[in-house]
Amino acid sequence: MRNHSPVLDIEAVRAFALVAELASFTRAAQVEGTTQSAVSLKLKRLEARLGVRLIERTPRSVRLTGEGAAFLPRARDLLAAHDRALAGTEAPERRLTLGFSDHAAGPDLAPLLAKVSAFDEGLHLDVRIGFSTQMLDAFDAGALDAAVVRREKGRRGGEPLVEDSFGWFAAPGFRHRAGDKLKLAMLAPPCSVRAQATRALDKAGIAWTEAFTGGGVTAIAAAVTAGLAVAPLAARVAPAGTFDVGPTLGLPALGRSTVVLHARVSDARARAALRTLAAAFRGVANR
């Protein structure tokens, strides 16, 4: 009697890969447009087929077992081969053009792109970085398939991804003497975070000077880390080792801001990639 190798359900393998990449059954279900229980059932069936436990799940975390870590690269290879077989040799290039507000993406951009790429290796990503207003204008003009931006006043729509709290961040070595103008590191206009911060200082009657102007949040982070100035930043994108000096210096509260996803795509795989992006953003932003 012949021994038969187990036949793997490709959708169960895809569910496993999503859970592994996003470290969450909830976010994997969001990507697939289904329920947690459905994803869990697929995973149980896959584990039964393979005869091993792939995921350890606790109330606080989801992590791969040793067998799961070993199976993940093989699962990715299988999914890529399956998608190539469905696409055919003459399939046109699939491109997804994404715009990110620099203040919204911050240091999370690299892991976000890695997760989208892992979900669909055949998708060509075209990524633009700029101010929220620029990205929204490009999206409205049809130059972008999707835009991840801070919600602008008066602008409706968009899928909420995360709500950020803002503060005045500085390095431990930064010194501000009473009576001196507050040294600021900011992006150039028309940055909405800059406008909000300067309005708040002016309203509170606090004198300030622009000590550093950066062409991106990476440059602002470098200036703050070097102790050159204070920067108005979301806590999520503030550089490691810095802290909010607002309470100590008596600076006005900057409040909160919502990051949203605006999208306009018709391709099913591109929509699934955007769902992966949204789930991954929530994951890295709330870690």
Backbone as CSV, one residue per row, in Angstrom:
resi,resn,N_x,N_y,N_z,CA_x,CA_y,CA_z,C_x,C_y,C_z
1,MET,0.837,-1.185,0.000,0.000,0.000,0.000,0.884,1.250,0.000
2,ARG,0.573,2.225,-0.905,1.410,3.391,-1.050,1.115,4.413,0.043
3,ASN,2.184,5.108,0.456,2.006,6.223,1.390,1.749,7.490,0.582
4,HIS,0.696,8.209,0.927,0.361,9.428,0.212,0.803,10.648,1.030
5,SER,1.513,11.559,0.373,1.900,12.807,1.045,0.654,13.671,1.232
6,PRO,0.606,14.452,2.291,-0.567,15.305,2.497,-0.676,16.363,1.409
7,VAL,-1.896,16.630,0.981,-2.152,17.681,0.001,-2.491,18.952,0.774
8,LEU,-1.774,20.018,0.476,-1.952,21.249,1.235,-2.987,22.155,0.575
9,ASP,-3.841,22.731,1.402,-4.825,23.719,0.965,-4.106,25.060,0.836
10,ILE,-4.052,25.602,-0.386,-3.280,26.823,-0.621,-3.817,27.994,0.197
11,GLU,-5.125,28.055,0.415,-5.685,29.153,1.208,-5.322,29.018,2.679
12,ALA,-5.172,27.787,3.140,-4.733,27.574,4.517,-3.268,27.991,4.671
13,VAL,-2.469,27.690,3.652,-1.066,28.113,3.676,-0.976,29.637,3.664
14,ARG,-1.837,30.282,2.864,-1.842,31.742,2.814,-2.252,32.341,4.164
15,ALA,-3.234,31.725,4.809,-3.660,32.203,6.127,-2.531,32.082,7.140
16,PHE,-1.806,30.972,7.093,-0.664,30.790,7.995,0.391,31.864,7.764
17,ALA,0.714,32.133,6.498,1.738,33.129,6.178,1.325,34.513,6.675
18,LEU,0.043,34.840,6.544,-0.441,36.135,7.015,-0.350,36.250,8.538
19,VAL,-0.772,35.200,9.230,-0.685,35.208,10.695,0.773,35.358,11.128
20,ALA,1.671,34.648,10.430,3.090,34.711,10.770,3.659,36.100,10.526
21,GLU,3.308,36.701,9.380,3.848,38.011,9.029,3.308,39.107,9.935
22,LEU,2.015,39.042,10.252,1.353,40.115,10.998,1.299,39.855,12.499
23,ALA,1.687,38.642,12.910,1.672,38.261,14.332,0.313,38.509,14.967
24,SER,-0.745,38.217,14.203,-2.086,38.484,14.709,-3.127,37.749,13.874
25,PHE,-4.021,37.020,14.535,-5.147,36.400,13.842,-6.138,37.474,13.404
26,THR,-6.306,38.503,14.244,-7.253,39.576,13.920,-6.849,40.287,12.637
27,ARG,-5.562,40.684,12.547,-5.116,41.413,11.357,-5.087,40.521,10.130
28,ALA,-4.774,39.236,10.310,-4.829,38.313,9.176,-6.257,38.198,8.655
29,ALA,-7.227,38.166,9.552,-8.633,38.095,9.148,-9.046,39.369,8.413
30,GLN,-8.528,40.516,8.850,-8.834,41.778,8.166,-8.321,41.758,6.734
31,VAL,-7.132,41.220,6.526,-6.569,41.136,5.181,-7.415,40.232,4.296
32,GLU,-7.842,39.104,4.848,-8.606,38.137,4.058,-10.078,38.497,3.946
33,GLY,-10.503,39.509,4.687,-11.905,39.889,4.649,-12.812,38.827,5.255
34,THR,-12.318,38.190,6.321,-13.071,37.109,6.949,-13.018,37.278,8.461
35,THR,-13.262,36.208,9.199,-13.300,36.272,10.656,-12.087,35.580,11.264
36,GLN,-11.820,35.917,12.522,-10.743,35.260,13.251,-10.948,33.753,13.301
37,SER,-12.184,33.348,13.552,-12.465,31.914,13.681,-12.200,31.184,12.373
38,ALA,-12.492,31.847,11.240,-12.238,31.210,9.943,-10.744,31.028,9.714
39,VAL,-9.958,32.031,10.068,-8.511,31.927,9.937,-7.977,30.843,10.860
40,SER,-8.478,30.804,12.079,-8.047,29.803,13.044,-8.360,28.393,12.558
41,LEU,-9.530,28.214,11.947,-9.910,26.905,11.431,-8.977,26.476,10.304
42,LYS,-8.646,27.407,9.394,-7.711,27.089,8.308,-6.368,26.652,8.867
43,LEU,-5.902,27.358,9.883,-4.609,27.024,10.465,-4.634,25.649,11.129
44,LYS,-5.722,25.350,11.817,-5.837,24.036,12.459,-5.817,22.916,11.431
45,ARG,-6.488,23.139,10.303,-6.496,22.133,9.243,-5.105,21.941,8.648
46,LEU,-4.376,23.056,8.484,-3.019,22.960,7.956,-2.114,22.213,8.928
47,GLU,-2.226,22.533,10.211,-1.411,21.839,11.220,-1.743,20.349,11.248
48,ALA,-3.032,20.024,11.073,-3.427,18.613,11.045,-2.830,17.909,9.830
49,ARG,-2.804,18.593,8.676,-2.229,18.020,7.465,-0.740,17.741,7.636
50,LEU,-0.052,18.721,8.259,1.387,18.600,8.411,1.785,17.754,9.620
51,GLY,0.871,17.613,10.555,1.166,16.828,11.754,2.062,17.550,12.740
52,VAL,2.115,18.883,12.664,2.940,19.674,13.582,2.171,20.917,14.004
53,ARG,2.596,21.515,15.103,2.012,22.778,15.550,2.861,23.912,14.981
54,LEU,2.223,24.847,14.304,2.945,25.924,13.630,2.944,27.234,14.409
55,ILE,1.864,27.488,15.146,1.685,28.762,15.844,1.386,28.516,17.316
56,GLU,2.064,29.271,18.170,1.733,29.299,19.599,0.933,30.570,19.854
57,ARG,-0.267,30.407,20.394,-1.146,31.554,20.602,-1.474,31.685,22.075
58,THR,-1.227,32.877,22.624,-1.583,33.186,24.008,-2.467,34.437,23.989
59,PRO,-3.086,34.785,25.132,-3.903,36.010,25.154,-3.126,37.269,24.774
60,ARG,-1.789,37.252,24.949,-0.991,38.450,24.703,-0.147,38.404,23.434
61,SER,0.067,37.230,22.877,0.984,37.172,21.741,0.664,36.010,20.806
62,VAL,1.189,36.138,19.592,1.134,35.078,18.593,2.556,34.908,18.079
63,ARG,3.093,33.705,18.183,4.467,33.501,17.711,4.600,32.138,17.049
64,LEU,5.606,32.028,16.185,5.859,30.773,15.486,6.522,29.761,16.414
65,THR,6.145,28.501,16.255,6.904,27.423,16.886,8.160,27.188,16.048
66,GLY,9.025,26.305,16.490,10.199,25.953,15.692,9.797,25.382,14.350
67,GLU,8.768,24.531,14.357,8.277,23.944,13.106,7.670,25.020,12.208
68,GLY,6.966,25.998,12.832,6.369,27.080,12.056,7.422,27.947,11.393
69,ALA,8.506,28.263,12.138,9.588,29.069,11.575,10.261,28.342,10.418
70,ALA,10.388,27.023,10.528,11.006,26.238,9.456,10.095,26.141,8.235
71,PHE,8.773,26.118,8.467,7.829,25.964,7.365,7.567,27.280,6.635
72,LEU,7.747,28.430,7.302,7.379,29.713,6.716,8.057,29.990,5.372
73,PRO,9.388,29.831,5.222,9.982,30.094,3.898,9.449,29.152,2.823
74,ARG,9.153,27.908,3.188,8.587,26.970,2.209,7.165,27.391,1.837
75,ALA,6.423,27.905,2.819,5.070,28.393,2.540,5.118,29.574,1.575
76,ARG,6.072,30.482,1.786,6.204,31.635,0.885,6.547,31.177,-0.531
77,ASP,7.452,30.211,-0.643,7.815,29.696,-1.960,6.605,29.079,-2.656
78,LEU,5.815,28.325,-1.902,4.627,27.679,-2.463,3.621,28.714,-2.939
79,LEU,3.389,29.737,-2.143,2.435,30.786,-2.516,2.910,31.554,-3.750
80,ALA,4.213,31.840,-3.806,4.748,32.558,-4.966,4.609,31.718,-6.227
81,ALA,4.904,30.407,-6.118,4.786,29.525,-7.282,3.327,29.404,-7.719
82,HIS,2.435,29.308,-6.755,1.006,29.221,-7.064,0.528,30.474,-7.794
83,ASP,0.932,31.659,-7.294,0.505,32.910,-7.913,1.099,33.074,-9.311
84,ARG,2.353,32.626,-9.496,2.960,32.693,-10.830,2.233,31.776,-11.802
85,ALA,1.842,30.604,-11.317,1.130,29.658,-12.181,-0.220,30.213,-12.607
86,LEU,-0.913,30.891,-11.707,-2.201,31.485,-12.047,-2.050,32.671,-12.991
87,ALA,-0.964,33.440,-12.797,-0.779,34.643,-13.599,-0.415,34.314,-15.039
88,GLY,0.331,33.232,-15.249,0.773,32.884,-16.596,2.040,33.623,-16.967
89,THR,2.714,33.157,-18.005,4.009,33.721,-18.390,3.879,35.095,-19.028
90,GLU,2.720,35.416,-19.595,2.546,36.685,-20.297,1.761,37.707,-19.469
91,ALA,1.675,37.483,-18.175,0.892,38.390,-17.334,1.525,39.778,-17.306
92,PRO,0.733,40.831,-17.421,1.283,42.187,-17.373,1.797,42.516,-15.979
93,GLU,2.738,43.464,-15.938,3.270,43.884,-14.646,2.158,44.518,-13.815
94,ARG,2.109,44.157,-12.561,1.152,44.748,-11.642,1.896,45.759,-10.771
95,ARG,1.383,46.973,-10.724,2.044,48.066,-10.021,1.062,48.698,-9.029
96,LEU,1.568,49.026,-7.853,0.779,49.721,-6.848,1.547,50.976,-6.455
97,THR,0.966,52.135,-6.736,1.618,53.408,-6.439,1.064,53.965,-5.131
98,LEU,1.948,54.089,-4.161,1.553,54.492,-2.809,2.193,55.816,-2.441
99,GLY,1.420,56.677,-1.791,1.949,57.924,-1.253,1.872,57.908,0.265
100,PHE,2.941,58.300,0.916,2.983,58.342,2.376,3.320,59.750,2.849
101,SER,2.558,60.238,3.788,2.977,61.431,4.506,4.202,61.066,5.330
102,ASP,5.247,61.880,5.229,6.485,61.588,5.948,6.246,61.497,7.446
103,HIS,5.425,62.398,7.980,5.127,62.390,9.414,4.284,61.178,9.814
104,ALA,3.556,60.587,8.860,2.721,59.427,9.179,3.510,58.131,9.115
105,ALA,4.418,58.027,8.149,5.166,56.781,7.971,6.296,56.656,8.984
106,GLY,7.190,57.654,9.013,8.300,57.630,9.951,9.142,56.371,9.809
107,PRO,9.686,55.872,10.905,10.558,54.693,10.851,9.816,53.392,10.580
108,ASP,8.474,53.441,10.560,7.699,52.223,10.315,7.638,51.853,8.838
109,LEU,8.127,52.711,7.945,7.961,52.464,6.518,8.638,51.169,6.080
110,ALA,9.849,50.914,6.539,10.578,49.714,6.104,9.837,48.423,6.461
111,PRO,9.433,48.218,7.727,8.692,46.985,8.025,7.347,46.895,7.316
112,LEU,6.714,48.041,7.055,5.442,48.027,6.324,5.633,47.506,4.912
113,LEU,6.632,48.044,4.216,6.884,47.617,2.844,7.317,46.161,2.793
114,ALA,8.068,45.725,3.787,8.514,44.328,3.829,7.320,43.383,3.925
115,LYS,6.331,43.745,4.718,5.167,42.878,4.891,4.303,42.851,3.630
116,VAL,4.158,43.994,2.954,3.387,44.020,1.709,4.098,43.205,0.637
117,SER,5.417,43.340,0.571,6.188,42.592,-0.418,6.128,41.093,-0.148
118,ALA,6.184,40.723,1.132,6.108,39.299,1.476,4.753,38.718,1.098
119,PHE,3.706,39.545,1.191,2.368,39.070,0.828,2.258,38.833,-0.669
120,ASP,2.866,39.696,-1.480,2.749,39.574,-2.937,4.063,39.998,-3.571
121,GLU,4.955,39.035,-3.795,6.282,39.336,-4.325,6.228,39.820,-5.769
122,GLY,5.135,39.537,-6.476,5.031,39.942,-7.869,4.513,41.350,-8.074
123,LEU,4.224,42.044,-6.977,3.660,43.387,-7.059,4.782,44.417,-7.061
124,HIS,4.802,45.258,-8.095,5.792,46.341,-8.170,5.286,47.507,-7.338
125,LEU,6.036,47.864,-6.300,5.653,48.972,-5.426,6.343,50.254,-5.885
126,ASP,5.566,51.297,-6.086,6.061,52.622,-6.440,5.661,53.544,-5.298
127,VAL,6.637,53.964,-4.491,6.346,54.679,-3.242,6.820,56.125,-3.326
128,ARG,5.946,57.048,-2.965,6.262,58.476,-2.923,6.123,58.964,-1.471
129,ILE,7.014,59.882,-1.090,6.996,60.453,0.258,6.840,61.966,0.146
130,GLY,6.011,62.563,0.979,5.851,64.014,0.943,4.943,64.496,2.054
131,PHE,4.460,65.718,1.917,3.504,66.259,2.878,2.127,65.649,2.624
132,SER,1.294,65.641,3.662,-0.057,65.082,3.520,-0.828,65.783,2.402
133,THR,-0.728,67.120,2.351,-1.467,67.861,1.321,-1.007,67.478,-0.076
134,GLN,0.303,67.284,-0.234,0.835,66.882,-1.543,0.343,65.492,-1.934
135,MET,0.348,64.581,-0.978,-0.077,63.216,-1.268,-1.577,63.163,-1.590
136,LEU,-2.361,63.963,-0.874,-3.801,64.007,-1.153,-4.084,64.623,-2.519
137,ASP,-3.338,65.664,-2.877,-3.511,66.274,-4.197,-3.164,65.275,-5.299
138,ALA,-2.083,64.517,-5.093,-1.675,63.519,-6.084,-2.709,62.401,-6.178
139,PHE,-3.263,62.007,-5.039,-4.291,60.964,-5.032,-5.539,61.452,-5.765
140,ASP,-5.960,62.666,-5.475,-7.151,63.226,-6.129,-6.953,63.367,-7.636
141,ALA,-5.704,63.613,-8.056,-5.409,63.779,-9.476,-5.247,62.438,-10.195
142,GLY,-5.314,61.328,-9.444,-5.180,60.013,-10.053,-3.755,59.541,-10.211
143,ALA,-2.795,60.258,-9.616,-1.388,59.871,-9.721,-1.001,58.802,-8.708
144,LEU,-1.841,58.562,-7.716,-1.585,57.557,-6.691,-2.766,56.595,-6.596
145,ASP,-2.456,55.318,-6.376,-3.515,54.338,-6.116,-4.019,54.455,-4.683
146,ALA,-3.121,54.838,-3.783,-3.488,54.944,-2.368,-2.572,55.943,-1.689
147,ALA,-3.066,56.528,-0.608,-2.278,57.489,0.154,-2.505,57.259,1.643
148,VAL,-1.408,57.219,2.395,-1.453,57.109,3.852,-1.032,58.471,4.394
149,VAL,-1.975,59.187,4.975,-1.742,60.582,5.357,-2.388,60.881,6.710
150,ARG,-2.026,62.031,7.245,-2.732,62.526,8.430,-4.028,63.180,7.974
151,ARG,-5.092,62.917,8.715,-6.398,63.458,8.331,-6.364,64.988,8.380
152,GLU,-6.714,65.576,7.247,-6.750,67.027,7.147,-8.129,67.536,7.576
153,LYS,-8.155,68.725,8.162,-9.430,69.314,8.561,-10.296,69.552,7.326
154,GLY,-11.554,69.174,7.437,-12.472,69.364,6.326,-12.451,68.241,5.311
155,ARG,-11.535,67.283,5.470,-11.449,66.170,4.526,-12.154,64.960,5.114
156,ARG,-13.112,64.436,4.396,-13.832,63.253,4.859,-13.322,62.009,4.154
157,GLY,-13.771,60.845,4.650,-13.406,59.585,4.025,-12.057,59.096,4.514
158,GLY,-11.643,57.969,3.960,-10.393,57.358,4.381,-10.627,56.349,5.490
159,GLU,-9.818,55.321,5.495,-9.898,54.274,6.524,-8.946,54.615,7.658
160,PRO,-9.457,54.833,8.884,-8.558,55.143,10.005,-7.602,53.982,10.283
161,LEU,-6.326,54.302,10.459,-5.320,53.278,10.742,-4.827,53.355,12.182
162,VAL,-4.501,54.555,12.633,-3.990,54.708,13.996,-4.182,56.157,14.427
163,GLU,-4.369,56.363,15.722,-4.437,57.711,16.270,-3.154,57.984,17.044
164,ASP,-2.418,59.004,16.613,-1.136,59.342,17.224,-1.302,60.459,18.242
165,SER,-0.525,60.377,19.303,-0.422,61.496,20.244,0.875,62.240,19.952
166,PHE,0.815,63.575,19.985,1.971,64.404,19.662,2.588,64.999,20.914
167,GLY,3.869,65.304,20.804,4.573,65.946,21.909,5.752,66.741,21.388
168,TRP,6.488,67.362,22.316,7.675,68.164,21.993,8.901,67.336,22.381
169,PHE,9.568,66.742,21.407,10.611,65.762,21.714,12.012,66.370,21.601
170,ALA,12.858,65.980,22.567,14.238,66.451,22.602,15.133,65.358,23.164
171,ALA,16.422,65.498,22.926,17.403,64.559,23.477,17.671,64.906,24.938
172,PRO,18.136,63.928,25.719,18.429,64.207,27.134,19.428,65.356,27.323
173,GLY,20.316,65.556,26.349,21.332,66.600,26.483,20.876,67.984,26.065
174,PHE,19.655,68.113,25.572,19.176,69.424,25.125,18.955,70.339,26.323
175,ARG,19.405,71.591,26.192,19.252,72.565,27.283,18.521,73.803,26.764
176,HIS,17.538,74.239,27.523,16.798,75.455,27.192,16.850,76.376,28.403
177,ARG,17.412,77.573,28.200,17.523,78.539,29.295,16.301,79.444,29.328
178,ALA,15.809,79.697,30.515,14.646,80.566,30.684,14.911,81.921,30.048
179,GLY,13.954,82.407,29.282,14.085,83.689,28.605,14.559,83.573,27.177
180,ASP,15.185,82.438,26.823,15.615,82.218,25.439,14.440,81.770,24.574
181,LYS,14.544,82.044,23.298,13.549,81.513,22.375,13.690,79.992,22.286
182,LEU,12.581,79.307,22.162,12.602,77.856,22.046,13.144,77.468,20.674
183,LYS,14.193,76.665,20.651,14.781,76.211,19.391,13.970,75.033,18.847
184,LEU,13.521,75.170,17.598,12.688,74.148,16.978,13.373,73.522,15.771
185,ALA,13.115,72.232,15.578,13.507,71.511,14.364,12.214,71.073,13.686
186,MET,11.996,71.512,12.442,10.726,71.241,11.772,10.943,71.027,10.277
187,LEU,9.929,70.433,9.643,9.905,70.388,8.191,9.522,71.767,7.665
188,ALA,9.867,72.032,6.421,9.513,73.305,5.795,8.015,73.347,5.515
189,PRO,7.445,74.530,5.293,6.044,74.610,4.862,5.871,73.843,3.549
190,PRO,4.695,73.255,3.274,3.423,73.418,3.982,3.122,72.286,4.967
191,CYS,4.093,71.876,5.759,3.883,70.784,6.718,2.789,71.170,7.722
192,SER,1.769,70.326,7.828,0.652,70.629,8.725,1.054,70.505,10.185
193,VAL,2.009,69.615,10.497,2.483,69.480,11.879,3.215,70.751,12.296
194,ARG,4.017,71.284,11.386,4.715,72.549,11.644,3.699,73.657,11.935
195,ALA,2.680,73.757,11.079,1.687,74.809,11.238,0.957,74.683,12.574
196,GLN,0.607,73.470,12.934,-0.093,73.246,14.199,0.785,73.638,15.385
197,ALA,2.074,73.249,15.329,2.985,73.526,16.445,3.233,75.017,16.612
198,THR,3.491,75.720,15.512,3.778,77.157,15.619,2.542,77.944,16.045
199,ARG,1.368,77.520,15.584,0.132,78.174,16.031,-0.047,78.024,17.536
200,ALA,0.212,76.815,18.031,0.046,76.555,19.459,1.013,77.403,20.286
201,LEU,2.259,77.527,19.824,3.241,78.346,20.553,2.856,79.823,20.518
202,ASP,2.453,80.291,19.354,2.066,81.704,19.232,0.866,82.018,20.131
203,LYS,-0.100,81.117,20.149,-1.299,81.327,20.971,-0.939,81.363,22.456
204,ALA,0.063,80.533,22.842,0.478,80.492,24.248,1.455,81.609,24.592
205,GLY,1.856,82.403,23.594,2.777,83.507,23.851,4.201,83.060,24.103
206,ILE,4.584,81.931,23.540,5.941,81.398,23.728,6.785,81.734,22.506
207,ALA,7.884,82.447,22.731,8.775,82.839,21.634,9.563,81.625,21.143
208,TRP,9.733,81.532,19.834,10.453,80.407,19.253,11.289,80.845,18.069
209,THR,12.261,80.013,17.733,13.080,80.252,16.562,13.329,78.925,15.858
210,GLU,13.392,78.980,14.555,13.619,77.758,13.777,15.124,77.510,13.681
211,ALA,15.606,76.581,14.500,17.038,76.296,14.561,17.467,75.290,13.504
212,PHE,16.508,74.502,12.994,16.858,73.468,12.014,15.645,73.211,11.128
213,THR,15.866,73.213,9.807,14.815,72.872,8.853,15.230,71.607,8.124
214,GLY,14.399,70.588,8.183,14.747,69.308,7.567,13.914,69.015,6.344
215,GLY,14.498,68.274,5.428,13.776,67.861,4.226,12.969,66.600,4.419
216,GLY,13.000,66.044,5.608,12.242,64.835,5.909,12.316,64.542,7.393
217,VAL,11.463,63.623,7.844,11.434,63.292,9.273,12.748,62.651,9.708
218,THR,13.428,61.950,8.805,14.727,61.361,9.147,15.726,62.445,9.537
219,ALA,15.729,63.548,8.790,16.628,64.659,9.111,16.236,65.318,10.432
220,ILE,14.934,65.469,10.658,14.466,66.043,11.928,14.899,65.162,13.088
221,ALA,14.752,63.858,12.932,15.149,62.925,13.990,16.640,63.049,14.290
222,ALA,17.452,63.228,13.246,18.892,63.367,13.447,19.206,64.651,14.232
223,ALA,18.531,65.743,13.886,18.758,67.014,14.583,18.359,66.923,16.056
224,VAL,17.234,66.282,16.303,16.769,66.134,17.690,17.727,65.245,18.477
225,THR,18.132,64.141,17.890,19.057,63.225,18.566,20.388,63.904,18.872
226,ALA,20.805,64.799,17.980,22.060,65.521,18.184,21.938,66.629,19.227
227,GLY,20.726,66.871,19.724,20.534,67.882,20.758,20.444,69.297,20.249
228,LEU,20.162,69.461,18.924,20.130,70.800,18.342,18.861,71.569,18.688
229,ALA,17.758,70.865,18.860,16.475,71.554,19.009,15.410,70.592,19.510
230,VAL,14.222,71.168,19.719,13.024,70.411,20.072,12.199,70.240,18.803
231,ALA,11.554,69.078,18.636,10.739,68.848,17.446,9.335,68.412,17.834
232,PRO,8.318,68.988,17.185,6.953,68.495,17.383,6.771,67.212,16.570
233,LEU,6.572,66.105,17.252,6.509,64.807,16.592,5.450,63.929,17.243
234,ALA,4.933,62.989,16.468,4.116,61.932,17.049,5.025,61.034,17.876
235,ALA,4.533,60.588,19.016,5.353,59.732,19.876,5.833,58.502,19.129
236,ARG,5.008,58.021,18.197,5.351,56.805,17.449,6.567,56.986,16.545
237,VAL,6.785,58.200,16.031,7.889,58.418,15.096,9.076,59.139,15.742
238,ALA,8.966,59.491,17.016,10.069,60.163,17.702,11.264,59.223,17.797
239,PRO,12.479,59.747,17.616,13.662,58.872,17.658,13.888,58.269,19.031
240,ALA,14.435,57.070,19.026,14.720,56.364,20.281,15.657,57.196,21.146
241,GLY,15.393,57.186,22.445,16.244,57.911,23.382,15.817,59.329,23.640
242,THR,14.844,59.850,22.876,14.332,61.196,23.115,13.112,61.126,24.026
243,PHE,12.691,62.264,24.543,11.524,62.269,25.430,10.765,63.579,25.260
244,ASP,9.522,63.580,25.706,8.647,64.740,25.571,8.984,65.757,26.664
245,VAL,9.513,66.911,26.240,9.889,67.948,27.208,8.769,68.970,27.396
246,GLY,7.636,68.753,26.747,6.527,69.698,26.858,6.117,70.018,28.271
247,PRO,5.851,69.015,29.105,5.440,69.308,30.490,6.509,70.062,31.280
248,THR,7.775,69.695,31.088,8.872,70.339,31.826,9.027,71.806,31.436
249,LEU,8.893,72.105,30.143,9.105,73.470,29.661,7.808,74.282,29.610
250,GLY,6.699,73.678,30.015,5.431,74.390,30.006,4.915,74.695,28.610
251,LEU,5.142,73.785,27.668,4.720,73.995,26.285,3.275,73.529,26.091
252,PRO,2.565,74.125,25.164,1.144,73.766,24.975,0.978,72.350,24.442
253,ALA,-0.115,71.720,24.827,-0.407,70.369,24.333,-0.672,70.417,22.833
254,LEU,-0.211,69.389,22.129,-0.386,69.328,20.679,-1.520,68.394,20.266
255,GLY,-2.049,67.653,21.219,-3.213,66.818,20.929,-2.893,65.566,20.145
256,ARG,-3.903,65.093,19.416,-3.803,63.822,18.713,-4.153,64.023,17.241
257,SER,-3.734,63.058,16.426,-3.967,63.132,14.988,-4.190,61.720,14.453
258,THR,-5.143,61.590,13.531,-5.481,60.280,12.979,-4.810,60.083,11.618
259,VAL,-4.173,58.940,11.456,-3.601,58.547,10.161,-4.647,57.722,9.424
260,VAL,-4.901,58.069,8.166,-5.935,57.381,7.386,-5.366,56.889,6.060
261,LEU,-6.032,55.889,5.507,-5.689,55.336,4.198,-6.785,55.695,3.203
262,HIS,-6.411,56.402,2.138,-7.303,56.664,1.013,-6.871,55.738,-0.121
263,ALA,-7.801,55.023,-0.716,-7.428,54.068,-1.763,-8.457,54.056,-2.874
264,ARG,-7.948,53.758,-4.089,-8.810,53.635,-5.264,-8.170,52.600,-6.194
265,VAL,-8.445,51.319,-5.962,-7.873,50.260,-6.791,-8.983,49.279,-7.191
266,SER,-8.835,48.677,-8.352,-9.832,47.718,-8.836,-9.305,46.295,-8.839
267,ASP,-7.977,46.138,-8.954,-7.382,44.802,-9.006,-7.521,44.108,-7.649
268,ALA,-7.987,42.866,-7.668,-8.233,42.137,-6.416,-6.962,41.930,-5.611
269,ARG,-5.859,41.606,-6.289,-4.607,41.373,-5.569,-4.071,42.683,-4.976
270,ALA,-4.259,43.775,-5.708,-3.819,45.067,-5.180,-4.647,45.442,-3.954
271,ARG,-5.951,45.179,-3.989,-6.794,45.458,-2.822,-6.344,44.621,-1.635
272,ALA,-6.007,43.364,-1.893,-5.532,42.500,-0.806,-4.203,43.016,-0.249
273,ALA,-3.337,43.522,-1.126,-2.065,44.087,-0.670,-2.310,45.309,0.212
274,LEU,-3.297,46.125,-0.154,-3.629,47.293,0.666,-4.214,46.887,2.010
275,ARG,-5.001,45.816,2.017,-5.513,45.320,3.312,-4.350,44.850,4.177
276,THR,-3.343,44.233,3.541,-2.151,43.817,4.285,-1.425,45.036,4.835
277,LEU,-1.309,46.084,4.002,-0.662,47.317,4.445,-1.388,47.905,5.647
278,ALA,-2.718,47.978,5.568,-3.498,48.552,6.665,-3.325,47.732,7.944
279,ALA,-3.378,46.410,7.815,-3.229,45.552,8.993,-1.829,45.670,9.569
280,ALA,-0.827,45.708,8.683,0.556,45.827,9.153,0.793,47.167,9.836
281,PHE,0.186,48.244,9.292,0.336,49.569,9.892,-0.225,49.574,11.304
282,ARG,-1.399,49.000,11.470,-1.987,48.940,12.817,-1.087,48.126,13.755
283,GLY,-0.482,47.081,13.201,0.376,46.228,14.020,1.633,46.943,14.493
284,VAL,2.372,47.599,13.570,3.612,48.252,13.966,3.336,49.511,14.774
285,ALA,2.217,50.179,14.485,1.899,51.422,15.190,1.473,51.162,16.632
286,ASN,0.915,49.991,16.898,0.395,49.706,18.236,1.248,48.723,19.017
287,ARG,2.449,48.464,18.499,3.287,47.491,19.198,3.843,48.071,20.504
